[in-house]
Amino acid sequence: MEAITPIIGWLIGHSATSFIDASFIEAWDHWVAFVILFALGLHMLYEGMKPSDETAEAPSRHSFFQTCFDCIWYQHRCHGCRCEPSICKG
């Protein structure tokens, strides 16, 4: 969908030049884009700041020591193995 929408927009703009003078479109196209993007930004701000109806669960957190242990453990597993280089891809 993301790949086809620019093509659709180009086709609409290209076909509009047959109905409307190209210099008129070139004079106003950046303002149309500005208004559309401004409205989209305002909508995103509104959606982000309005109170949510559903209650969100707090993300689970690990202690500092658990995080350190995980880092050391995974580094040992991935980089500290002493096996044959052709076997160990980590």
N, CA, C and O atoms as a CHARMM CRD file, in Angstrom:
* protein
*
  360
    1    1 MET  N      0.82300  -1.18600   0.00000 PROA 1      0.00000
    2    1 MET  CA     0.00000   0.00000   0.00000 PROA 1      0.00000
    3    1 MET  C      0.87100   1.25500   0.00000 PROA 1      0.00000
    4    1 MET  O      0.58700   2.21600  -0.71400 PROA 1      0.00000
    5    2 GLU  N      1.93300   1.23700   0.80600 PROA 2      0.00000
    6    2 GLU  CA     2.80100   2.40800   0.87400 PROA 2      0.00000
    7    2 GLU  C      3.51700   2.65500  -0.44900 PROA 2      0.00000
    8    2 GLU  O      3.87200   3.79300  -0.75700 PROA 2      0.00000
    9    3 ALA  N      3.72700   1.61800  -1.21900 PROA 3      0.00000
   10    3 ALA  CA     4.42300   1.78400  -2.49400 PROA 3      0.00000
   11    3 ALA  C      3.48900   2.30100  -3.57800 PROA 3      0.00000
   12    3 ALA  O      3.94100   2.93600  -4.53000 PROA 3      0.00000
   13    4 ILE  N      2.21800   2.04500  -3.44900 PROA 4      0.00000
   14    4 ILE  CA     1.29200   2.42000  -4.51500 PROA 4      0.00000
   15    4 ILE  C      0.70800   3.82500  -4.31500 PROA 4      0.00000
   16    4 ILE  O      0.33400   4.46400  -5.29800 PROA 4      0.00000
   17    5 THR  N      0.61800   4.32000  -3.08800 PROA 5      0.00000
   18    5 THR  CA    -0.00500   5.61900  -2.85900 PROA 5      0.00000
   19    5 THR  C      0.74500   6.77200  -3.52700 PROA 5      0.00000
   20    5 THR  O      0.08400   7.67700  -4.03700 PROA 5      0.00000
   21    6 PRO  N      2.08500   6.79800  -3.55800 PROA 6      0.00000
   22    6 PRO  CA     2.73300   7.88100  -4.30500 PROA 6      0.00000
   23    6 PRO  C      2.42400   7.83500  -5.79800 PROA 6      0.00000
   24    6 PRO  O      2.31400   8.87400  -6.45100 PROA 6      0.00000
   25    7 ILE  N      2.28600   6.63500  -6.32700 PROA 7      0.00000
   26    7 ILE  CA     1.95100   6.51100  -7.74800 PROA 7      0.00000
   27    7 ILE  C      0.54100   7.03100  -8.01000 PROA 7      0.00000
   28    7 ILE  O      0.30000   7.71100  -9.00700 PROA 7      0.00000
   29    8 ILE  N     -0.38700   6.70900  -7.11100 PROA 8      0.00000
   30    8 ILE  CA    -1.75400   7.21100  -7.25000 PROA 8      0.00000
   31    8 ILE  C     -1.77000   8.73600  -7.14800 PROA 8      0.00000
   32    8 ILE  O     -2.45400   9.40700  -7.92100 PROA 8      0.00000
   33    9 GLY  N     -1.02100   9.27300  -6.20200 PROA 9      0.00000
   34    9 GLY  CA    -0.94100  10.72900  -6.06300 PROA 9      0.00000
   35    9 GLY  C     -0.35500  11.38900  -7.28800 PROA 9      0.00000
   36    9 GLY  O     -0.83100  12.43800  -7.72300 PROA 9      0.00000
   37   10 TRP  N      0.67800  10.78000  -7.85000 PROA 10     0.00000
   38   10 TRP  CA     1.27300  11.33000  -9.06800 PROA 10     0.00000
   39   10 TRP  C      0.27500  11.29200 -10.21600 PROA 10     0.00000
   40   10 TRP  O      0.16700  12.25200 -10.97800 PROA 10     0.00000
   41   11 LEU  N     -0.45600  10.18500 -10.34300 PROA 11     0.00000
   42   11 LEU  CA    -1.45200  10.07400 -11.40700 PROA 11     0.00000
   43   11 LEU  C     -2.55900  11.12000 -11.26400 PROA 11     0.00000
   44   11 LEU  O     -2.99200  11.71100 -12.25400 PROA 11     0.00000
   45   12 ILE  N     -3.00900  11.34200 -10.04300 PROA 12     0.00000
   46   12 ILE  CA    -4.03800  12.35900  -9.81300 PROA 12     0.00000
   47   12 ILE  C     -3.49100  13.74100 -10.15700 PROA 12     0.00000
   48   12 ILE  O     -4.16000  14.53100 -10.82400 PROA 12     0.00000
   49   13 GLY  N     -2.26600  14.03000  -9.69800 PROA 13     0.00000
   50   13 GLY  CA    -1.66800  15.33200 -10.01500 PROA 13     0.00000
   51   13 GLY  C     -1.42000  15.51500 -11.49700 PROA 13     0.00000
   52   13 GLY  O     -1.62700  16.60000 -12.03900 PROA 13     0.00000
   53   14 HSD  N     -0.98600  14.47100 -12.14300 PROA 14     0.00000
   54   14 HSD  CA    -0.71200  14.54200 -13.58200 PROA 14     0.00000
   55   14 HSD  C     -2.00500  14.72000 -14.37700 PROA 14     0.00000
   56   14 HSD  O     -2.04100  15.46400 -15.35700 PROA 14     0.00000
   57   15 SER  N     -3.06100  14.03500 -13.94900 PROA 15     0.00000
   58   15 SER  CA    -4.33500  14.18400 -14.65700 PROA 15     0.00000
   59   15 SER  C     -4.97400  15.54100 -14.36800 PROA 15     0.00000
   60   15 SER  O     -5.73400  16.05100 -15.19200 PROA 15     0.00000
   61   16 ALA  N     -4.67700  16.13300 -13.20900 PROA 16     0.00000
   62   16 ALA  CA    -5.23900  17.44400 -12.89100 PROA 16     0.00000
   63   16 ALA  C     -4.66400  18.53200 -13.79300 PROA 16     0.00000
   64   16 ALA  O     -5.31200  19.55500 -14.01100 PROA 16     0.00000
   65   17 THR  N     -3.47600  18.33100 -14.31000 PROA 17     0.00000
   66   17 THR  CA    -2.88400  19.33800 -15.19700 PROA 17     0.00000
   67   17 THR  C     -3.63500  19.44800 -16.51200 PROA 17     0.00000
   68   17 THR  O     -3.50700  20.45700 -17.20500 PROA 17     0.00000
   69   18 SER  N     -4.41400  18.44000 -16.87200 PROA 18     0.00000
   70   18 SER  CA    -5.19700  18.54500 -18.10000 PROA 18     0.00000
   71   18 SER  C     -6.45500  19.38800 -17.87700 PROA 18     0.00000
   72   18 SER  O     -7.01100  19.92300 -18.83700 PROA 18     0.00000
   73   19 PHE  N     -6.91700  19.51600 -16.61800 PROA 19     0.00000
   74   19 PHE  CA    -8.09800  20.32400 -16.30900 PROA 19     0.00000
   75   19 PHE  C     -7.74500  21.71900 -15.82000 PROA 19     0.00000
   76   19 PHE  O     -8.47300  22.67800 -16.07800 PROA 19     0.00000
   77   20 ILE  N     -6.63700  21.82900 -15.12000 PROA 20     0.00000
   78   20 ILE  CA    -6.22800  23.09600 -14.50100 PROA 20     0.00000
   79   20 ILE  C     -4.87200  23.47800 -15.07200 PROA 20     0.00000
   80   20 ILE  O     -4.05800  22.61400 -15.39800 PROA 20     0.00000
   81   21 ASP  N     -4.63900  24.77400 -15.18800 PROA 21     0.00000
   82   21 ASP  CA    -3.37500  25.27200 -15.71700 PROA 21     0.00000
   83   21 ASP  C     -2.21300  24.83500 -14.81300 PROA 21     0.00000
   84   21 ASP  O     -2.31600  24.91900 -13.59000 PROA 21     0.00000
   85   22 ALA  N     -1.13200  24.37900 -15.40000 PROA 22     0.00000
   86   22 ALA  CA     0.01800  23.86000 -14.64400 PROA 22     0.00000
   87   22 ALA  C      0.65200  24.93800 -13.77300 PROA 22     0.00000
   88   22 ALA  O      1.13000  24.63300 -12.68000 PROA 22     0.00000
   89   23 SER  N      0.67000  26.18100 -14.22300 PROA 23     0.00000
   90   23 SER  CA     1.26800  27.24200 -13.40700 PROA 23     0.00000
   91   23 SER  C      0.45600  27.48800 -12.13800 PROA 23     0.00000
   92   23 SER  O      1.01600  27.84000 -11.09900 PROA 23     0.00000
   93   24 PHE  N     -0.86300  27.30500 -12.22000 PROA 24     0.00000
   94   24 PHE  CA    -1.71000  27.44500 -11.02500 PROA 24     0.00000
   95   24 PHE  C     -1.39300  26.34200 -10.02100 PROA 24     0.00000
   96   24 PHE  O     -1.29600  26.60200  -8.82200 PROA 24     0.00000
   97   25 ILE  N     -1.23200  25.12800 -10.50200 PROA 25     0.00000
   98   25 ILE  CA    -0.91000  24.00200  -9.62400 PROA 25     0.00000
   99   25 ILE  C      0.46200  24.20400  -8.98700 PROA 25     0.00000
  100   25 ILE  O      0.63600  23.96900  -7.79100 PROA 25     0.00000
  101   26 GLU  N      1.43900  24.64200  -9.78900 PROA 26     0.00000
  102   26 GLU  CA     2.78300  24.87900  -9.25100 PROA 26     0.00000
  103   26 GLU  C      2.78900  25.99200  -8.22100 PROA 26     0.00000
  104   26 GLU  O      3.61800  25.97600  -7.31100 PROA 26     0.00000
  105   27 ALA  N      1.89000  26.95400  -8.33700 PROA 27     0.00000
  106   27 ALA  CA     1.83900  28.06500  -7.38000 PROA 27     0.00000
  107   27 ALA  C      1.22200  27.64900  -6.05100 PROA 27     0.00000
  108   27 ALA  O      1.52600  28.25700  -5.02400 PROA 27     0.00000
  109   28 TRP  N      0.36100  26.62500  -6.04000 PROA 28     0.00000
  110   28 TRP  CA    -0.37300  26.26200  -4.83400 PROA 28     0.00000
  111   28 TRP  C     -0.05500  24.88200  -4.28800 PROA 28     0.00000
  112   28 TRP  O     -0.53600  24.53800  -3.20800 PROA 28     0.00000
  113   29 ASP  N      0.72900  24.08200  -4.98100 PROA 29     0.00000
  114   29 ASP  CA     0.93000  22.69600  -4.53300 PROA 29     0.00000
  115   29 ASP  C      1.60300  22.60000  -3.17800 PROA 29     0.00000
  116   29 ASP  O      1.25400  21.72800  -2.38200 PROA 29     0.00000
  117   30 HSD  N      2.56500  23.47600  -2.89300 PROA 30     0.00000
  118   30 HSD  CA     3.25400  23.39700  -1.59700 PROA 30     0.00000
  119   30 HSD  C      2.33300  23.79400  -0.45400 PROA 30     0.00000
  120   30 HSD  O      2.48800  23.28900   0.65800 PROA 30     0.00000
  121   31 TRP  N      1.37000  24.69200  -0.70100 PROA 31     0.00000
  122   31 TRP  CA     0.42900  25.07400   0.34200 PROA 31     0.00000
  123   31 TRP  C     -0.56100  23.94600   0.62200 PROA 31     0.00000
  124   31 TRP  O     -0.94500  23.72300   1.77000 PROA 31     0.00000
  125   32 VAL  N     -0.96200  23.25100  -0.40700 PROA 32     0.00000
  126   32 VAL  CA    -1.85700  22.11200  -0.21700 PROA 32     0.00000
  127   32 VAL  C     -1.15400  21.04200   0.61400 PROA 32     0.00000
  128   32 VAL  O     -1.74300  20.48100   1.53700 PROA 32     0.00000
  129   33 ALA  N      0.10400  20.76300   0.28500 PROA 33     0.00000
  130   33 ALA  CA     0.86900  19.77700   1.05200 PROA 33     0.00000
  131   33 ALA  C      1.04300  20.23500   2.49700 PROA 33     0.00000
  132   33 ALA  O      0.95400  19.42800   3.42200 PROA 33     0.00000
  133   34 PHE  N      1.29400  21.53800   2.69100 PROA 34     0.00000
  134   34 PHE  CA     1.45600  22.07100   4.04600 PROA 34     0.00000
  135   34 PHE  C      0.18300  21.88600   4.86400 PROA 34     0.00000
  136   34 PHE  O      0.24500  21.46100   6.01800 PROA 34     0.00000
  137   35 VAL  N     -0.96300  22.19700   4.28300 PROA 35     0.00000
  138   35 VAL  CA    -2.23000  22.08300   5.00700 PROA 35     0.00000
  139   35 VAL  C     -2.52300  20.62000   5.35100 PROA 35     0.00000
  140   35 VAL  O     -2.95900  20.31400   6.46100 PROA 35     0.00000
  141   36 ILE  N     -2.28300  19.72800   4.40100 PROA 36     0.00000
  142   36 ILE  CA    -2.53400  18.30600   4.66600 PROA 36     0.00000
  143   36 ILE  C     -1.62000  17.79100   5.77900 PROA 36     0.00000
  144   36 ILE  O     -2.08400  17.10200   6.68700 PROA 36     0.00000
  145   37 LEU  N     -0.33800  18.11500   5.71800 PROA 37     0.00000
  146   37 LEU  CA     0.59800  17.64900   6.74400 PROA 37     0.00000
  147   37 LEU  C      0.33300  18.30500   8.09200 PROA 37     0.00000
  148   37 LEU  O      0.49300  17.66600   9.13200 PROA 37     0.00000
  149   38 PHE  N     -0.07300  19.57900   8.08700 PROA 38     0.00000
  150   38 PHE  CA    -0.40600  20.26800   9.33200 PROA 38     0.00000
  151   38 PHE  C     -1.62100  19.61500   9.99100 PROA 38     0.00000
  152   38 PHE  O     -1.62900  19.39300  11.20200 PROA 38     0.00000
  153   39 ALA  N     -2.64300  19.30800   9.19600 PROA 39     0.00000
  154   39 ALA  CA    -3.83200  18.64900   9.73200 PROA 39     0.00000
  155   39 ALA  C     -3.48900  17.26100  10.26500 PROA 39     0.00000
  156   39 ALA  O     -3.99600  16.85600  11.31100 PROA 39     0.00000
  157   40 LEU  N     -2.64300  16.54200   9.56300 PROA 40     0.00000
  158   40 LEU  CA    -2.21700  15.22900  10.03300 PROA 40     0.00000
  159   40 LEU  C     -1.45600  15.33500  11.34800 PROA 40     0.00000
  160   40 LEU  O     -1.66600  14.53000  12.25500 PROA 40     0.00000
  161   41 GLY  N     -0.57300  16.32400  11.45300 PROA 41     0.00000
  162   41 GLY  CA     0.16500  16.52600  12.70200 PROA 41     0.00000
  163   41 GLY  C     -0.74200  16.88800  13.86300 PROA 41     0.00000
  164   41 GLY  O     -0.55400  16.39200  14.97500 PROA 41     0.00000
  165   42 LEU  N     -1.74000  17.76100  13.61500 PROA 42     0.00000
  166   42 LEU  CA    -2.68900  18.10200  14.67200 PROA 42     0.00000
  167   42 LEU  C     -3.48900  16.88300  15.11000 PROA 42     0.00000
  168   42 LEU  O     -3.74300  16.69500  16.29900 PROA 42     0.00000
  169   43 HSD  N     -3.88200  16.06100  14.15400 PROA 43     0.00000
  170   43 HSD  CA    -4.62200  14.84600  14.50100 PROA 43     0.00000
  171   43 HSD  C     -3.76500  13.89400  15.33400 PROA 43     0.00000
  172   43 HSD  O     -4.25600  13.27400  16.27700 PROA 43     0.00000
  173   44 MET  N     -2.49000  13.78100  14.98400 PROA 44     0.00000
  174   44 MET  CA    -1.59400  12.91700  15.76100 PROA 44     0.00000
  175   44 MET  C     -1.41900  13.44900  17.17600 PROA 44     0.00000
  176   44 MET  O     -1.41000  12.67200  18.13100 PROA 44     0.00000
  177   45 LEU  N     -1.27900  14.77800  17.32500 PROA 45     0.00000
  178   45 LEU  CA    -1.17200  15.35200  18.66300 PROA 45     0.00000
  179   45 LEU  C     -2.44600  15.10100  19.46800 PROA 45     0.00000
  180   45 LEU  O     -2.38500  14.74000  20.64300 PROA 45     0.00000
  181   46 TYR  N     -3.59100  15.29400  18.83200 PROA 46     0.00000
  182   46 TYR  CA    -4.86100  15.06300  19.52100 PROA 46     0.00000
  183   46 TYR  C     -4.98300  13.61100  19.97100 PROA 46     0.00000
  184   46 TYR  O     -5.33500  13.34800  21.12100 PROA 46     0.00000
  185   47 GLU  N     -4.69700  12.67400  19.08200 PROA 47     0.00000
  186   47 GLU  CA    -4.79400  11.26400  19.42800 PROA 47     0.00000
  187   47 GLU  C     -3.79700  10.87600  20.52000 PROA 47     0.00000
  188   47 GLU  O     -4.09200  10.02000  21.35300 PROA 47     0.00000
  189   48 GLY  N     -2.62800  11.49700  20.51800 PROA 48     0.00000
  190   48 GLY  CA    -1.62200  11.17100  21.52600 PROA 48     0.00000
  191   48 GLY  C     -1.92400  11.73500  22.89400 PROA 48     0.00000
  192   48 GLY  O     -1.50100  11.17000  23.90200 PROA 48     0.00000
  193   49 MET  N     -2.66000  12.85300  22.95000 PROA 49     0.00000
  194   49 MET  CA    -2.89900  13.51400  24.23700 PROA 49     0.00000
  195   49 MET  C     -4.26400  13.22600  24.83200 PROA 49     0.00000
  196   49 MET  O     -4.48600  13.50800  26.01000 PROA 49     0.00000
  197   50 LYS  N     -5.18300  12.67600  24.05700 PROA 50     0.00000
  198   50 LYS  CA    -6.51100  12.42500  24.62500 PROA 50     0.00000
  199   50 LYS  C     -6.43100  11.24400  25.58600 PROA 50     0.00000
  200   50 LYS  O     -5.64400  10.32100  25.38000 PROA 50     0.00000
  201   51 PRO  N     -7.24300  11.27600  26.62800 PROA 51     0.00000
  202   51 PRO  CA    -7.21100  10.17600  27.59400 PROA 51     0.00000
  203   51 PRO  C     -7.70400   8.88000  26.95800 PROA 51     0.00000
  204   51 PRO  O     -8.63200   8.86700  26.14900 PROA 51     0.00000
  205   52 SER  N     -7.06700   7.82400  27.34300 PROA 52     0.00000
  206   52 SER  CA    -7.39400   6.51200  26.79600 PROA 52     0.00000
  207   52 SER  C     -8.51100   5.87300  27.60700 PROA 52     0.00000
  208   52 SER  O     -8.56600   6.02500  28.82800 PROA 52     0.00000
  209   53 ASP  N     -9.40000   5.15900  26.92500 PROA 53     0.00000
  210   53 ASP  CA   -10.48400   4.46700  27.61000 PROA 53     0.00000
  211   53 ASP  C    -10.01700   3.16700  28.25500 PROA 53     0.00000
  212   53 ASP  O    -10.55200   2.75200  29.28200 PROA 53     0.00000
  213   54 GLU  N     -9.04100   2.54100  27.66400 PROA 54     0.00000
  214   54 GLU  CA    -8.56500   1.26000  28.18300 PROA 54     0.00000
  215   54 GLU  C     -7.38700   1.47600  29.13100 PROA 54     0.00000
  216   54 GLU  O     -6.60100   2.40900  28.96900 PROA 54     0.00000
  217   55 THR  N     -7.28500   0.61200  30.10300 PROA 55     0.00000
  218   55 THR  CA    -6.18400   0.71000  31.04800 PROA 55     0.00000
  219   55 THR  C     -5.01000  -0.09600  30.51000 PROA 55     0.00000
  220   55 THR  O     -5.15100  -1.26500  30.15100 PROA 55     0.00000
  221   56 ALA  N     -3.87000   0.53800  30.46300 PROA 56     0.00000
  222   56 ALA  CA    -2.66600  -0.12000  29.96000 PROA 56     0.00000
  223   56 ALA  C     -1.89900  -0.71600  31.12700 PROA 56     0.00000
  224   56 ALA  O     -1.79400  -0.11800  32.19800 PROA 56     0.00000
  225   57 GLU  N     -1.37400  -1.89600  30.89700 PROA 57     0.00000
  226   57 GLU  CA    -0.56000  -2.52600  31.92900 PROA 57     0.00000
  227   57 GLU  C      0.82500  -1.88400  31.94100 PROA 57     0.00000
  228   57 GLU  O      1.37100  -1.51500  30.90100 PROA 57     0.00000
  229   58 ALA  N      1.36400  -1.76500  33.12600 PROA 58     0.00000
  230   58 ALA  CA     2.71900  -1.22400  33.24400 PROA 58     0.00000
  231   58 ALA  C      3.70300  -2.23700  32.66800 PROA 58     0.00000
  232   58 ALA  O      3.55700  -3.43800  32.89500 PROA 58     0.00000
  233   59 PRO  N      4.70400  -1.76700  31.92500 PROA 59     0.00000
  234   59 PRO  CA     5.67700  -2.71700  31.37800 PROA 59     0.00000
  235   59 PRO  C      6.47200  -3.37100  32.50100 PROA 59     0.00000
  236   59 PRO  O      6.77900  -2.73400  33.50900 PROA 59     0.00000
  237   60 SER  N      6.80300  -4.64100  32.31900 PROA 60     0.00000
  238   60 SER  CA     7.57800  -5.33100  33.34100 PROA 60     0.00000
  239   60 SER  C      9.00900  -4.81200  33.32000 PROA 60     0.00000
  240   60 SER  O      9.58300  -4.57900  32.25600 PROA 60     0.00000
  241   61 ARG  N      9.55800  -4.63800  34.47000 PROA 61     0.00000
  242   61 ARG  CA    10.91100  -4.09100  34.58500 PROA 61     0.00000
  243   61 ARG  C     11.77700  -5.07200  35.35000 PROA 61     0.00000
  244   61 ARG  O     11.31100  -5.77600  36.24600 PROA 61     0.00000
  245   62 HSD  N     13.03200  -5.10200  34.98100 PROA 62     0.00000
  246   62 HSD  CA    14.00000  -5.94000  35.67100 PROA 62     0.00000
  247   62 HSD  C     14.87000  -5.05500  36.54500 PROA 62     0.00000
  248   62 HSD  O     15.01600  -3.85600  36.30600 PROA 62     0.00000
  249   63 SER  N     15.42800  -5.66500  37.53900 PROA 63     0.00000
  250   63 SER  CA    16.33000  -4.91400  38.39600 PROA 63     0.00000
  251   63 SER  C     17.64100  -4.65100  37.65800 PROA 63     0.00000
  252   63 SER  O     17.91100  -5.25400  36.61900 PROA 63     0.00000
  253   64 PHE  N     18.42400  -3.77900  38.18700 PROA 64     0.00000
  254   64 PHE  CA    19.72100  -3.45200  37.59500 PROA 64     0.00000
  255   64 PHE  C     20.60600  -4.69100  37.52900 PROA 64     0.00000
  256   64 PHE  O     21.27500  -4.92800  36.52300 PROA 64     0.00000
  257   65 PHE  N     20.61000  -5.47700  38.59500 PROA 65     0.00000
  258   65 PHE  CA    21.46300  -6.65600  38.63100 PROA 65     0.00000
  259   65 PHE  C     20.98800  -7.72800  37.64200 PROA 65     0.00000
  260   65 PHE  O     21.80900  -8.42300  37.04400 PROA 65     0.00000
  261   66 GLN  N     19.68800  -7.86200  37.47100 PROA 66     0.00000
  262   66 GLN  CA    19.16400  -8.80800  36.49100 PROA 66     0.00000
  263   66 GLN  C     19.58100  -8.38900  35.07800 PROA 66     0.00000
  264   66 GLN  O     19.94000  -9.23900  34.26400 PROA 66     0.00000
  265   67 THR  N     19.53700  -7.11200  34.78600 PROA 67     0.00000
  266   67 THR  CA    19.94800  -6.61500  33.46700 PROA 67     0.00000
  267   67 THR  C     21.43300  -6.86100  33.24000 PROA 67     0.00000
  268   67 THR  O     21.82700  -7.28200  32.15200 PROA 67     0.00000
  269   68 CYS  N     22.26300  -6.60700  34.24900 PROA 68     0.00000
  270   68 CYS  CA    23.71000  -6.86500  34.12000 PROA 68     0.00000
  271   68 CYS  C     23.97900  -8.34600  33.90500 PROA 68     0.00000
  272   68 CYS  O     24.79500  -8.71600  33.06000 PROA 68     0.00000
  273   69 PHE  N     23.29500  -9.19600  34.66800 PROA 69     0.00000
  274   69 PHE  CA    23.47500 -10.62800  34.51500 PROA 69     0.00000
  275   69 PHE  C     23.09800 -11.07100  33.10700 PROA 69     0.00000
  276   69 PHE  O     23.81400 -11.86300  32.49400 PROA 69     0.00000
  277   70 ASP  N     21.97800 -10.56600  32.58800 PROA 70     0.00000
  278   70 ASP  CA    21.55700 -10.92500  31.23000 PROA 70     0.00000
  279   70 ASP  C     22.58600 -10.49500  30.19500 PROA 70     0.00000
  280   70 ASP  O     22.87000 -11.24100  29.25800 PROA 70     0.00000
  281   71 CYS  N     23.14300  -9.31000  30.35100 PROA 71     0.00000
  282   71 CYS  CA    24.15200  -8.83100  29.39800 PROA 71     0.00000
  283   71 CYS  C     25.39200  -9.72000  29.41600 PROA 71     0.00000
  284   71 CYS  O     25.90700 -10.10800  28.36700 PROA 71     0.00000
  285   72 ILE  N     25.85600 -10.03300  30.60700 PROA 72     0.00000
  286   72 ILE  CA    27.05400 -10.88100  30.71400 PROA 72     0.00000
  287   72 ILE  C     26.75200 -12.28700  30.18700 PROA 72     0.00000
  288   72 ILE  O     27.58000 -12.87100  29.48700 PROA 72     0.00000
  289   73 TRP  N     25.59600 -12.82800  30.51000 PROA 73     0.00000
  290   73 TRP  CA    25.23400 -14.17000  30.06900 PROA 73     0.00000
  291   73 TRP  C     25.16500 -14.25000  28.55400 PROA 73     0.00000
  292   73 TRP  O     25.72600 -15.17100  27.96100 PROA 73     0.00000
  293   74 TYR  N     24.48500 -13.30300  27.91600 PROA 74     0.00000
  294   74 TYR  CA    24.34700 -13.37000  26.46300 PROA 74     0.00000
  295   74 TYR  C     25.65200 -13.07500  25.74600 PROA 74     0.00000
  296   74 TYR  O     25.90500 -13.61800  24.67000 PROA 74     0.00000
  297   75 GLN  N     26.48700 -12.21600  26.33400 PROA 75     0.00000
  298   75 GLN  CA    27.78300 -11.98200  25.70400 PROA 75     0.00000
  299   75 GLN  C     28.63800 -13.24100  25.79700 PROA 75     0.00000
  300   75 GLN  O     29.35500 -13.57200  24.85200 PROA 75     0.00000
  301   76 HSD  N     28.57200 -13.93700  26.91200 PROA 76     0.00000
  302   76 HSD  CA    29.32700 -15.18300  27.06300 PROA 76     0.00000
  303   76 HSD  C     28.81900 -16.22600  26.07300 PROA 76     0.00000
  304   76 HSD  O     29.61700 -16.92600  25.44900 PROA 76     0.00000
  305   77 ARG  N     27.52000 -16.33400  25.92500 PROA 77     0.00000
  306   77 ARG  CA    26.94900 -17.33000  25.01300 PROA 77     0.00000
  307   77 ARG  C     27.27900 -17.00800  23.56100 PROA 77     0.00000
  308   77 ARG  O     27.54300 -17.92000  22.77800 PROA 77     0.00000
  309   78 CYS  N     27.26900 -15.73900  23.18900 PROA 78     0.00000
  310   78 CYS  CA    27.43500 -15.38400  21.77500 PROA 78     0.00000
  311   78 CYS  C     28.89900 -15.20900  21.38200 PROA 78     0.00000
  312   78 CYS  O     29.30000 -15.61900  20.29200 PROA 78     0.00000
  313   79 HSD  N     29.69100 -14.61100  22.24800 PROA 79     0.00000
  314   79 HSD  CA    31.06300 -14.27600  21.85900 PROA 79     0.00000
  315   79 HSD  C     32.13300 -15.03500  22.63200 PROA 79     0.00000
  316   79 HSD  O     33.30100 -15.04800  22.24600 PROA 79     0.00000
  317   80 GLY  N     31.73000 -15.65500  23.70700 PROA 80     0.00000
  318   80 GLY  CA    32.73400 -16.28800  24.53500 PROA 80     0.00000
  319   80 GLY  C     32.85900 -17.78200  24.35900 PROA 80     0.00000
  320   80 GLY  O     33.54400 -18.43900  25.14200 PROA 80     0.00000
  321   81 CYS  N     32.22200 -18.32700  23.36400 PROA 81     0.00000
  322   81 CYS  CA    32.30700 -19.77900  23.19800 PROA 81     0.00000
  323   81 CYS  C     33.68100 -20.16500  22.64100 PROA 81     0.00000
  324   81 CYS  O     34.30100 -19.40500  21.89700 PROA 81     0.00000
  325   82 ARG  N     34.13500 -21.34600  23.01200 PROA 82     0.00000
  326   82 ARG  CA    35.45800 -21.79000  22.57000 PROA 82     0.00000
  327   82 ARG  C     35.33000 -22.97200  21.61500 PROA 82     0.00000
  328   82 ARG  O     36.14900 -23.89200  21.62900 PROA 82     0.00000
  329   83 CYS  N     34.31200 -22.93200  20.80500 PROA 83     0.00000
  330   83 CYS  CA    34.12000 -24.02400  19.86800 PROA 83     0.00000
  331   83 CYS  C     34.78300 -23.68400  18.53400 PROA 83     0.00000
  332   83 CYS  O     35.33500 -22.59700  18.35800 PROA 83     0.00000
  333   84 GLU  N     34.72100 -24.59100  17.63900 PROA 84     0.00000
  334   84 GLU  CA    35.29700 -24.41300  16.31700 PROA 84     0.00000
  335   84 GLU  C     34.63500 -23.22600  15.61400 PROA 84     0.00000
  336   84 GLU  O     33.40700 -23.14000  15.62500 PROA 84     0.00000
  337   85 PRO  N     35.38800 -22.30800  15.00300 PROA 85     0.00000
  338   85 PRO  CA    34.78500 -21.14200  14.35900 PROA 85     0.00000
  339   85 PRO  C     33.76200 -21.48900  13.28800 PROA 85     0.00000
  340   85 PRO  O     32.82500 -20.72400  13.06200 PROA 85     0.00000
  341   86 SER  N     33.92400 -22.62200  12.63100 PROA 86     0.00000
  342   86 SER  CA    32.94500 -22.98600  11.60500 PROA 86     0.00000
  343   86 SER  C     31.62500 -23.43600  12.22800 PROA 86     0.00000
  344   86 SER  O     30.58500 -23.38400  11.57100 PROA 86     0.00000
  345   87 ILE  N     31.65300 -23.87400  13.47800 PROA 87     0.00000
  346   87 ILE  CA    30.44700 -24.33000  14.14800 PROA 87     0.00000
  347   87 ILE  C     29.73300 -23.16300  14.80800 PROA 87     0.00000
  348   87 ILE  O     28.50900 -23.04900  14.73400 PROA 87     0.00000
  349   88 CYS  N     30.50600 -22.29800  15.45600 PROA 88     0.00000
  350   88 CYS  CA    29.94400 -21.17500  16.20300 PROA 88     0.00000
  351   88 CYS  C     29.71700 -19.99700  15.25600 PROA 88     0.00000
  352   88 CYS  O     30.67100 -19.40400  14.75300 PROA 88     0.00000
  353   89 LYS  N     28.48300 -19.67100  15.02500 PROA 89     0.00000
  354   89 LYS  CA    28.17200 -18.55100  14.14700 PROA 89     0.00000
  355   89 LYS  C     27.89700 -17.29300  14.93600 PROA 89     0.00000
  356   89 LYS  O     27.61400 -16.25600  14.33600 PROA 89     0.00000
  357   90 GLY  N     27.96700 -17.33500  16.25000 PROA 90     0.00000
  358   90 GLY  CA    27.65400 -16.17300  17.07800 PROA 90     0.00000
  359   90 GLY  C     28.80900 -15.29600  17.20200 PROA 90     0.00000
  360   90 GLY  O     28.73000 -14.26300  17.86600 PROA 90     0.00000
